C-alpha cells in the first residue's frame, strides 16, 4: 500500500520562536522513510484574498516569505491559496499514486493542518496527524487546542507522535 507524508506550509513566513524546531523534526521524519511519497504545500497570499482583505494578513505575499525552509529535493510542491491542501492537484496526486494512508504535519496546527486533516478524514482517507512534527506560529496554546480538537474529530488513534520512533543519530 502506498502512503504519503504531506508537509504543510513549512515556509519562511511561519518560522518564529514557536515553530523554529519544526523544520529539523520534519527533516528527521523524512530521513526515517516513513512514507514512500512526500509532498510539500506552499501557501500563496495576495491582496485580493480574504486573508489580506478581512484578516489583514500580509504574510506569504512575496517569494522570500513563501520559501520552503528545508530542501524539497525532487518532491512535489503544491501551491495553495486556501487553508486546506486537499485541492484538485493533491486529489490527482493521491489518485494517480493510489495513496491510502496520509501522514500529515507542518504549520499551522490550528489552521491549515487542522483543515486538511478534516477534509482528508471526511473523504475516507486514513489520515494520521503527527503531533510532534507540527506547531502553530501563534504558540503552543493554539497547537494544543487544535490537537485536542483533532483527537475528538478524527479519533485519538489518528493523532500520533513519531519522533520517539525515529532514529535520532
C-alpha positions in Angstrom: 0.0 0.0 0.0 1.2 3.5 -0.9 1.4 6.2 1.8 2.1 9.9 1.7 3.9 12.3 4.0 2.2 15.6 3.4 4.2 18.6 4.8 2.0 21.7 5.2 3.4 25.2 4.7 6.9 24.8 6.1 7.6 28.4 4.9 9.9 31.2 5.9 6.9 33.4 7.0 5.7 30.9 9.5 9.0 30.2 11.2 9.4 32.0 14.6 10.3 31.2 18.2 7.3 28.9 18.4 8.0 26.9 15.2 11.8 27.0 15.0 12.2 23.3 15.8 9.7 22.1 13.3 12.0 22.0 10.2 14.6 19.8 11.9 11.8 17.5 13.2 10.4 17.1 9.7 13.9 16.5 8.2 14.3 13.6 10.7 10.8 12.3 9.7 11.7 12.4 6.0 15.0 10.7 6.6 13.2 7.9 8.5 11.4 6.8 5.3 8.0 6.9 7.0 6.4 7.2 3.6 7.1 6.3 0.0 5.6 9.5 -1.3 6.4 13.1 0.0 4.5 16.3 -0.9 5.1 19.8 0.4 2.5 22.6 0.2 3.2 26.3 -0.2 0.7 28.9 0.9 0.3 31.8 -1.6 -1.3 35.1 -0.4 -2.1 38.2 -2.4 -4.0 41.5 -1.9 -7.2 40.0 -3.4 -7.5 37.3 -0.8 -9.8 37.3 2.3 -6.7 36.6 4.3 -5.4 40.0 3.3 -8.7 42.0 2.9 -10.5 40.7 6.0 -7.8 39.3 8.4 -5.2 41.9 7.4 -2.7 39.1 6.9 0.2 40.3 4.8 2.4 37.2 5.0 3.3 34.9 2.1 2.9 37.7 -0.4 6.4 37.6 -1.8 8.8 34.8 -2.8 11.0 35.2 0.3 8.1 34.7 2.7 6.8 31.8 0.6 10.2 30.0 0.6 10.1 26.4 2.0 12.8 26.3 4.6 14.1 22.8 4.0 15.3 21.2 0.8 12.3 19.8 -1.0 14.7 17.8 -3.3 12.6 16.4 -6.1 9.5 16.1 -4.1 6.3 17.6 -5.4 5.3 21.1 -4.1 1.7 22.0 -4.4 0.7 25.7 -4.2 -2.5 26.6 -2.4 -4.4 29.8 -1.7 -6.7 28.4 1.0 -6.4 26.7 4.4 -6.8 23.1 3.1 -4.2 21.3 1.0 -6.9 19.0 -0.3 -7.3 20.7 -3.7 -7.6 19.3 -7.2 -3.8 18.9 -7.6 -3.4 16.9 -4.4 -6.5 14.8 -5.3 -5.0 13.9 -8.6 -1.7 13.0 -7.0 -3.4 10.8 -4.4 -5.5 9.1 -7.1 -2.6 8.6 -9.5 -0.4 7.1 -6.8 -3.1 5.0 -5.2 -2.4 6.6 -1.8 -4.4 5.2 1.2 -2.6 6.5 4.3 -1.6 10.1 4.7 0.8 11.3 7.4 0.2 15.0 7.9 2.5 17.5 9.6 3.6 21.1 9.4 2.5 24.6 10.2 -0.1 25.8 11.5 -1.7 23.0 13.5 -4.7 25.3 14.3 -5.3 26.3 10.6 -4.0 24.5 7.5 -3.1 21.2 9.3 -6.5 21.1 11.0 -8.5 21.9 7.9 -6.5 19.5 5.7 -6.9 16.7 8.3 -10.6 17.2 8.5 -11.0 17.3 4.7 -9.0 14.1 4.3 -10.9 12.3 7.0 -14.2 13.3 5.5 -13.1 11.9 2.2 -12.4 8.5 3.8 -8.6 8.6 3.9 -6.6 7.0 6.7 -5.1 10.3 8.0 -2.5 10.5 10.8 -1.6 13.9 12.2 2.0 13.9 13.5 1.7 16.0 16.6 5.4 16.3 17.3 6.2 17.5 13.8 3.5 20.2 13.8 3.1 23.5 15.5 1.3 26.9 15.4 3.3 30.0 14.9 0.8 31.6 17.2 2.0 29.4 20.1 1.7 26.2 22.0 -1.8 27.0 23.3 -3.2 27.2 19.7 -1.3 24.0 18.8 -2.6 22.1 21.9 -6.2 23.3 21.2 -6.0 22.1 17.6 -4.5 18.7 18.7 -7.4 18.2 21.2 -9.9 19.1 18.5 -8.3 16.7 16.1 -8.4 13.9 18.7 -12.1 14.5 19.0 -12.9 15.0 15.3 -10.7 12.3 13.6 -10.1 10.0 16.5 -7.4 9.9 19.2 -5.6 7.0 17.4 -5.1 9.3 14.4 -3.1 11.9 16.2 0.3 10.3 16.7 3.9 11.2 17.9 6.7 9.9 15.6 10.0 11.4 16.8 10.4 8.9 19.6 10.4 6.1 17.0 12.6 8.0 14.5 16.3 7.3 14.7 18.0 10.4 16.1 21.6 9.5 15.2 
